Amino acid sequence: MVISQMHGGLQQTIEQCGHILLQKAKQQTKLKELLAYPIFIIGFLTLMVIGMKLYILPQIQTNSNNSSLDIFVHVITILTGLLILCGIVFVCYLRRKNEYQRAKILIKLPLLRKSYLYFYQFTILQGLGMQFSQGLDLQKICLNNQNFVDGSIQNVIASELLVCLKSGDSLQHVIENEALLPNELNLIFNIGNGGAEVGSDLLLLSELKYQATQAAIKKLINLVQPVLFGVIAVFILIAYLMILLPVYSMMKGMN
């Protein structure tokens, strides 16, 4: 938005932001729909397991030792607590980092890396494409982007590119070593087109990265229900074991 206000293309940027927000709202709605049923079942099974542990098992408990089941339940509980604690610690850790550092961490996360990587590349390419389309060269673009907040993605990458331009090094080396920059940039810069053509190519590439982002997010959403149903299967297994093991112990004692 800041780039479009400085160099034109504000209407296009607003339309793009509106499209992104619309897609985000649709994805959130779909995710809520997918989560509603499994979360209800998990909540119901959790209450059932707690009720069985507190009220039913003491009625059928024998003198036999059910320590194996207790250990299994305790391990599941501890692992769940550790996962939640690790999630909270990780979120707090991310909040202490600047935007660029957060991005470098997020693009390395299993399962989520492609979604974050494509989205960051989309935002970078869109900003570069809009500025090239207005007739700016790479050096002027980098000088402008240095005015962004220290530690922002645009600010850090602009500083890296400026160092390269001032020292006369190859841009290819910077692009290949910067994880947030797509390798397709080398091809676009090496073609040798004018600023407007480069801007058009970058905007087209940014649109492709946006589509890739949407596809990656859709794959993640489709994984949600299978994972939750796996959790439900674990709860059902615990419930069966809590009933069957004491009954089995009673029958074994009678024999």
C-alpha positions in Angstrom: 0.0 0.0 0.0 2.9 2.4 0.9 4.6 1.6 -2.4 1.4 2.2 -4.5 0.8 5.6 -2.8 4.3 6.7 -3.6 4.5 5.4 -7.2 1.0 4.9 -8.4 -1.2 1.8 -8.8 -3.2 2.5 -5.7 -6.5 1.3 -7.2 -4.9 -2.0 -8.4 -3.4 -2.5 -4.9 -6.7 -1.9 -3.2 -8.4 -4.4 -5.5 -5.7 -6.9 -4.8 -6.0 -6.4 -1.1 -9.7 -6.8 -1.3 -9.3 -10.1 -3.2 -6.8 -11.4 -0.7 -9.1 -10.5 2.2 -12.0 -12.2 0.4 -10.0 -15.4 -0.1 -8.9 -15.2 3.5 -12.5 -14.9 4.7 -13.5 -17.9 2.6 -10.6 -20.0 3.9 -11.4 -19.1 7.5 -15.1 -20.1 6.9 -14.2 -23.4 5.3 -11.7 -24.1 8.1 -14.3 -23.4 10.8 -16.8 -25.8 9.0 -14.1 -28.5 8.9 -13.2 -28.0 12.5 -16.7 -27.9 14.0 -17.6 -31.6 13.8 -14.3 -33.1 14.9 -13.8 -30.6 17.7 -17.3 -31.4 19.0 -16.5 -35.2 18.9 -13.1 -34.6 20.6 -14.8 -32.5 23.4 -17.5 -35.2 23.9 -14.9 -38.0 24.0 -12.8 -36.0 26.5 -15.7 -35.6 28.8 -16.6 -39.2 28.4 -13.1 -40.4 29.3 -13.0 -38.1 32.3 -16.4 -39.3 33.5 -15.3 -43.0 33.0 -12.1 -42.4 34.9 -13.9 -40.7 37.9 -17.2 -42.5 38.2 -17.3 -45.8 36.2 -13.9 -47.3 36.7 -13.9 -47.1 40.5 -17.1 -49.3 40.4 -15.5 -52.1 38.3 -11.9 -51.7 39.5 -10.4 -55.0 40.6 -7.3 -55.6 42.7 -5.3 -56.2 39.5 -2.9 -53.5 38.4 -4.0 -51.3 35.6 -0.8 -49.2 35.7 -0.2 -49.8 31.9 -3.4 -48.0 31.0 -2.7 -45.2 33.5 0.8 -44.7 32.1 -0.6 -44.5 28.6 -3.2 -41.9 29.6 -0.6 -39.9 31.5 1.8 -40.0 28.5 -0.9 -38.7 26.2 -1.8 -36.0 28.6 1.8 -34.9 29.1 2.5 -34.9 25.4 -0.6 -32.8 24.8 0.4 -30.3 27.5 4.0 -30.1 26.1 2.7 -29.5 22.6 0.5 -26.6 23.8 3.4 -25.2 25.9 5.8 -25.4 23.0 3.2 -23.7 20.8 2.9 -20.8 23.3 6.7 -20.5 23.7 7.2 -20.5 19.9 4.6 -17.8 19.4 6.2 -15.6 22.1 9.6 -16.2 20.4 8.3 -15.1 17.0 6.9 -11.9 18.5 10.3 -10.9 19.7 11.7 -11.1 16.2 11.4 -8.5 13.5 9.5 -9.2 10.3 12.4 -10.4 8.3 13.6 -12.8 11.0 10.1 -14.1 11.5 9.8 -14.8 7.8 13.1 -16.7 7.7 11.8 -18.9 10.5 8.3 -19.5 9.1 9.5 -20.6 5.7 11.4 -23.4 7.4 8.4 -24.9 9.3 7.3 -28.3 8.2 4.0 -28.4 6.3 3.7 -24.6 6.5 6.9 -23.6 4.7 5.5 -23.4 1.2 2.5 -21.4 2.1 4.6 -18.7 3.9 7.4 -18.8 1.2 5.0 -18.3 -1.7 3.1 -15.5 0.1 6.3 -13.6 1.0 7.6 -14.0 -2.5 4.2 -12.7 -3.8 4.4 -9.5 -1.7 8.1 -8.9 -2.7 7.5 -9.4 -6.4 4.3 -7.3 -6.4 6.2 -4.3 -4.8 9.1 -4.6 -7.2 6.8 -5.0 -10.2 4.8 -1.9 -9.4 7.9 0.2 -8.9 9.6 -1.1 -12.1 6.3 -0.3 -14.0 6.7 3.3 -12.9 10.0 3.6 -14.6 12.3 3.2 -11.6 15.5 1.3 -11.8 16.7 -1.3 -9.3 19.0 1.1 -7.4 16.2 3.7 -6.9 13.8 1.0 -5.8 16.3 -0.3 -3.2 16.9 3.3 -1.9 13.1 3.8 -1.6 12.6 0.4 0.1 15.3 1.3 2.7 12.8 3.8 4.1 10.6 1.0 5.3 10.8 0.0 9.0 14.1 -1.4 10.1 14.0 -5.1 10.1 11.1 -5.3 7.6 11.4 -7.7 4.6 11.6 -4.8 2.1 14.2 -3.0 4.2 16.6 -5.9 4.7 16.4 -7.2 1.1 16.9 -3.7 -0.3 20.0 -3.3 1.8 21.4 -6.6 0.5 20.8 -5.6 -3.1 22.3 -2.2 -2.6 25.5 -3.7 -1.2 25.6 -5.9 -4.2 25.1 -3.0 -6.6 27.7 -0.8 -5.0 30.3 -3.5 -4.9 29.6 -4.6 -8.4 28.9 -8.2 -7.5 26.4 -10.3 -9.5 22.8 -10.1 -8.5 22.5 -13.8 -9.3 24.6 -14.6 -6.2 22.3 -12.5 -3.9 19.1 -14.0 -5.4 20.3 -17.6 -5.0 21.4 -17.0 -1.4 18.3 -15.1 -0.3 15.6 -17.6 0.5 12.8 -15.1 0.2 13.7 -14.2 -3.4 12.5 -16.6 -6.1 15.2 -17.9 -8.5 12.9 -16.8 -11.4 14.2 -13.3 -10.8 17.5 -14.2 -12.4 15.8 -15.1 -15.6 13.8 -11.8 -15.6 16.8 -9.6 -14.9 19.0 -11.4 -17.4 16.5 -11.0 -20.3 17.5 -7.3 -20.5 14.1 -5.8 -21.1 13.2 -2.2 -20.1 11.8 -1.2 -16.8 8.1 -1.5 -17.9 8.6 -5.0 -19.4 10.5 -6.1 -16.3 7.6 -4.7 -14.1 5.1 -6.5 -16.2 7.0 -9.8 -15.9 7.4 -9.3 -12.1 3.7 -8.6 -11.7 2.8 -11.7 -13.7 5.2 -13.8 -11.6 3.7 -12.4 -8.4 0.3 -13.5 -9.6 1.6 -17.0 -10.1 3.1 -17.0 -6.6 -0.3 -15.9 -5.2 -2.0 -18.8 -7.0 0.7 -21.1 -5.6 0.0 -19.7 -2.1 -3.7 -20.4 -2.4 -3.0 -24.0 -3.6 -0.6 -24.6 -0.7 -3.2 -23.3 1.8 -5.9 -25.5 0.3 -3.7 -28.6 0.7 -3.2 -27.7 4.4 -6.9 -27.2 5.0 -7.6 -30.6 3.4 -5.2 -32.1 6.0 -7.0 -30.8 9.0 -9.9 -33.3 9.2 -7.7 -36.4 8.7 -5.4 -35.3 11.5 -8.3 -34.5 13.8 -9.9 -37.9 13.1 -6.6 -39.5 14.0 -6.9 -37.7 17.4 -10.5 -39.0 17.7 -9.3 -42.5 17.1 -6.8 -42.2 20.0 -9.5 -41.0 22.3 -11.8 -43.9 21.3 -8.9 -46.3 21.9 -8.4 -44.9 25.4 -12.1 -45.2 26.1 -12.2 -48.9 25.0 -9.1 -49.8 27.0 -10.5 -48.1 30.1 -13.5 -50.4 29.9 -12.0 -53.6 28.5 -8.9 -53.9 30.6 -10.7 -54.0 34.0 -13.3 -56.4 32.6 -10.5 -58.6 31.2 -8.8 -58.6 34.6 -12.0 -59.6 36.3 -12.6 -62.5 33.9 -9.0 -63.6 34.3 -9.3 -63.6 38.1 -12.5 -65.7 37.9 -10.7 -68.3 35.8 
